């Protein structure tokens, strides 16, 4: 059975402990069932050249500081899959490695989607040498995996501006809401060129995407979209004015 492609707006690492978004992530996992594996592209792993995690038992990486002890102690002991890593390497030229594991962009959401940690998870890095089109073109090579039982996933945020984040909450900035809506419209329309050229989506696009690390994982998911394929959004909220939690399921 063809598996969906999924983008998670992951927000704060604290979401791993629960909160208002966890229910939608749980519902997503239950609706998908248990796939043969998950290939995740996280905003939090950038490398010089593409790499893919290849260990049988990846480490839970706590790539953050200043959070409660309960979060730093949290483990997500999902197995890896050397076979899936080898398949990804064959499709993309990514180099298998054991120097990384599962970072919080991955486990903070998957701990809710598959709480038993019984689905193999492999991460593909963001190659810093590629531009947006290069990432999209690489992502297109992953198409066969969906028909091999693999969920292709990305984890980041459509809008991710920590400098303008309102600690006391509040309504989204106009520029953040507009950009978020334009991204959703491009996905509904299958307009991948608009996503690749995201700087032209709105006049203030750079405010929404001050650096592209949290946006690029979306291209890996959008690249899997085929004409007429169902698309659904979940957790469609902008937190603190400038962090989009919007998630996308394709297929």
C-alpha positions as CSV (number, residue, x, y, z in Angstrom):
1,X,0.0,0.0,0.0
2,X,1.3,3.5,-0.9
3,X,2.2,5.4,2.2
4,X,1.5,9.1,2.7
5,X,4.1,11.9,2.8
6,X,3.8,14.0,5.9
7,X,5.1,17.4,7.1
8,X,5.2,18.1,10.8
9,X,5.2,21.6,12.1
10,X,7.2,20.7,15.3
11,X,7.6,24.0,17.2
12,X,9.2,23.8,20.6
13,X,10.9,20.6,21.9
14,X,8.4,20.8,24.8
15,X,5.7,19.4,22.5
16,X,7.4,16.1,23.1
17,X,5.9,16.1,26.6
18,X,2.4,16.6,25.3
19,X,0.2,19.7,24.8
20,X,-2.3,20.9,22.2
21,X,-0.7,19.4,19.1
22,X,0.0,15.9,20.4
23,X,-3.6,14.6,19.7
24,X,-3.4,15.4,16.0
25,X,0.0,13.6,15.8
26,X,-1.5,10.6,17.6
27,X,-4.5,10.6,15.3
28,X,-2.2,10.8,12.3
29,X,-0.2,7.7,13.4
30,X,-3.3,5.8,14.1
31,X,-4.8,6.6,10.7
32,X,-1.6,5.5,8.9
33,X,-1.1,2.4,10.9
34,X,2.3,0.8,11.1
35,X,4.4,1.5,8.0
36,X,7.5,-0.4,7.1
37,X,9.5,2.6,8.1
38,X,9.8,6.4,8.3
39,X,12.3,8.5,6.4
40,X,12.5,11.8,8.2
41,X,14.1,15.1,7.0
42,X,14.6,17.3,10.0
43,X,15.4,21.0,10.2
44,X,18.0,20.2,12.8
45,X,20.4,18.1,10.8
46,X,22.5,20.0,8.2
47,X,25.6,18.6,6.7
48,X,28.2,19.2,4.0
49,X,26.9,16.7,1.5
50,X,23.8,14.5,2.1
51,X,24.0,11.9,4.8
52,X,21.7,9.2,6.0
53,X,21.6,7.5,9.4
54,X,22.5,3.9,9.1
55,X,22.7,2.4,12.6
56,X,20.4,-0.3,13.8
57,X,19.8,1.5,17.1
58,X,19.9,5.3,16.6
59,X,20.6,7.5,19.6
60,X,18.0,9.9,20.9
61,X,19.7,13.3,20.5
62,X,18.9,16.1,22.9
63,X,20.1,18.9,20.6
64,X,18.9,21.8,22.8
65,X,19.5,23.3,26.2
66,X,17.7,25.1,29.0
67,X,14.6,22.8,29.1
68,X,13.2,20.8,32.0
69,X,15.0,17.6,33.1
70,X,12.1,15.5,32.0
71,X,12.7,16.5,28.4
72,X,16.4,16.0,28.6
73,X,15.8,12.5,30.0
74,X,13.3,11.5,27.4
75,X,14.2,8.7,25.1
76,X,12.6,7.5,21.8
77,X,14.2,4.0,21.2
78,X,12.8,3.4,17.7
79,X,15.0,1.1,15.7
80,X,16.9,2.3,12.7
81,X,17.1,0.4,9.4
82,X,20.4,-0.1,7.7
83,X,18.5,-1.6,4.8
84,X,16.4,1.5,4.4
85,X,19.5,3.7,4.8
86,X,21.2,1.7,2.0
87,X,18.1,2.2,-0.2
88,X,18.1,5.9,0.4
89,X,21.8,6.1,-0.3
90,X,21.2,4.2,-3.6
91,X,18.4,6.6,-4.6
92,X,20.1,9.9,-3.6
93,X,23.8,9.3,-3.3
94,X,23.6,10.2,0.5
95,X,26.4,8.8,2.5
96,X,25.4,6.3,5.3
97,X,26.7,7.4,8.7
98,X,26.4,6.5,12.4
99,X,27.6,9.9,13.8
100,X,24.0,11.2,14.1
101,X,20.8,9.7,15.5
102,X,17.2,11.0,16.0
103,X,17.2,14.7,16.8
104,X,14.3,16.5,18.5
105,X,12.8,17.5,15.1
106,X,12.1,13.8,14.7
107,X,11.4,12.3,18.0
108,X,9.4,15.1,19.5
109,X,6.6,14.4,17.0
110,X,7.1,10.7,16.4
111,X,6.8,9.9,20.1
112,X,3.2,10.8,19.7
113,X,2.6,9.5,16.2
114,X,4.1,6.0,17.0
115,X,4.4,6.0,20.8
116,X,5.5,2.4,21.0
117,X,8.7,3.3,19.1
118,X,8.2,0.2,17.0
119,X,8.5,1.7,13.5
120,X,12.0,1.9,12.1
121,X,13.2,5.5,11.6
122,X,16.0,6.8,9.3
123,X,17.0,10.5,9.0
124,X,18.2,12.1,5.8
125,X,20.2,15.3,6.3
126,X,19.9,18.7,4.7
127,X,22.8,19.1,2.3
128,X,24.0,22.7,2.8
129,X,25.5,22.8,-0.6
130,X,22.1,22.6,-2.3
131,X,19.8,25.4,-3.1
132,X,16.0,25.0,-2.8
133,X,15.7,23.5,-6.3
134,X,18.5,21.1,-5.5
135,X,16.7,19.9,-2.4
136,X,13.4,19.5,-4.4
137,X,15.2,17.6,-7.2
138,X,16.9,15.3,-4.6
139,X,13.5,14.7,-2.9
140,X,11.9,13.6,-6.2
141,X,14.3,10.6,-6.3
142,X,12.7,9.3,-3.1
143,X,9.3,8.6,-4.8
144,X,9.7,4.8,-5.0
145,X,9.9,4.6,-1.2
146,X,6.2,5.4,-0.7
147,X,5.3,2.2,-2.7
148,X,7.7,0.3,-0.6
149,X,5.8,1.0,2.7
150,X,7.9,4.0,3.8
151,X,6.4,7.3,5.1
152,X,8.4,10.2,3.7
153,X,8.3,12.9,6.4
154,X,9.7,16.4,7.0
155,X,9.8,18.3,10.3
156,X,10.2,22.1,10.5
157,X,7.9,25.1,10.4
158,X,6.4,27.0,7.4
159,X,7.0,30.2,9.5
160,X,9.9,30.1,12.0
161,X,11.1,33.5,13.3
162,X,12.2,33.2,16.9
163,X,13.4,36.8,17.1
164,X,9.8,38.0,16.7
165,X,8.2,35.3,18.8
166,X,5.8,36.7,21.4
167,X,6.5,34.9,24.7
168,X,3.0,35.8,26.0
169,X,1.3,34.5,22.9
170,X,-1.0,36.7,20.9
171,X,-2.4,36.9,17.4
172,X,-0.2,36.0,14.4
173,X,1.7,38.8,12.7
174,X,0.0,39.7,9.4
175,X,3.1,38.7,7.5
176,X,3.2,35.3,9.2
177,X,-0.5,34.5,8.5
178,X,-0.2,35.6,4.9
179,X,2.9,33.6,4.2
180,X,1.4,30.5,5.9
181,X,-1.8,30.8,3.8
182,X,0.3,31.2,0.6
183,X,2.2,28.1,1.4
184,X,-1.0,26.2,2.0
185,X,-2.5,27.5,-1.3
186,X,0.6,26.4,-3.2
187,X,0.3,22.9,-1.7
188,X,-3.4,22.7,-2.6
189,X,-2.7,23.8,-6.1
190,X,0.3,21.5,-6.5
191,X,2.3,24.6,-7.4
192,X,5.7,23.4,-6.4
193,X,7.5,26.1,-8.3
194,X,6.0,28.6,-5.9
195,X,7.4,26.7,-2.9
196,X,10.8,26.3,-4.5
197,X,10.8,30.1,-5.1
198,X,9.4,30.8,-1.6
199,X,11.0,34.2,-1.4
200,X,8.5,35.4,-4.1
201,X,5.4,34.1,-2.2
202,X,5.0,37.3,-0.2
203,X,6.8,40.7,0.0
204,X,7.8,39.9,3.6
205,X,8.8,36.3,3.0
206,X,12.2,36.8,4.7
207,X,10.4,37.6,8.0
208,X,8.7,34.2,7.9
209,X,11.8,32.3,6.7
210,X,14.8,34.2,8.1
211,X,16.9,31.1,7.5
212,X,15.7,28.2,5.3
213,X,16.5,25.2,7.6
214,X,12.9,24.9,8.9
215,X,11.3,25.5,5.5
216,X,13.4,23.1,3.4
217,X,12.0,19.9,4.9
218,X,8.6,20.9,3.4
219,X,10.1,20.6,-0.1
220,X,10.9,16.9,0.6
221,X,7.2,16.3,1.3
222,X,5.8,18.5,-1.4
223,X,8.0,16.7,-4.0
224,X,6.1,13.5,-3.3
225,X,2.7,15.0,-4.3
226,X,1.2,13.5,-7.4
227,X,-1.7,15.2,-9.5
228,X,-5.1,14.8,-7.8
229,X,-3.6,13.4,-4.6
230,X,-5.6,14.2,-1.4
231,X,-4.0,16.8,0.8
232,X,-5.0,17.6,4.4
233,X,-3.7,20.1,7.0
234,X,-3.6,19.6,10.7
235,X,-2.5,21.7,13.8
236,X,-3.0,24.8,11.6
237,X,-2.0,27.3,14.2
238,X,0.6,30.1,14.4
239,X,2.1,30.2,17.9
240,X,3.5,33.4,19.5
241,X,2.8,35.3,16.3
242,X,5.6,33.8,14.3
243,X,5.9,30.0,14.7
244,X,3.7,27.9,12.4
245,X,2.6,24.6,13.7
246,X,0.8,23.7,10.5
247,X,1.2,20.1,9.4
248,X,0.4,18.5,6.0
249,X,-0.6,15.0,5.0
250,X,-0.3,14.1,1.3
251,X,-2.0,10.9,0.3
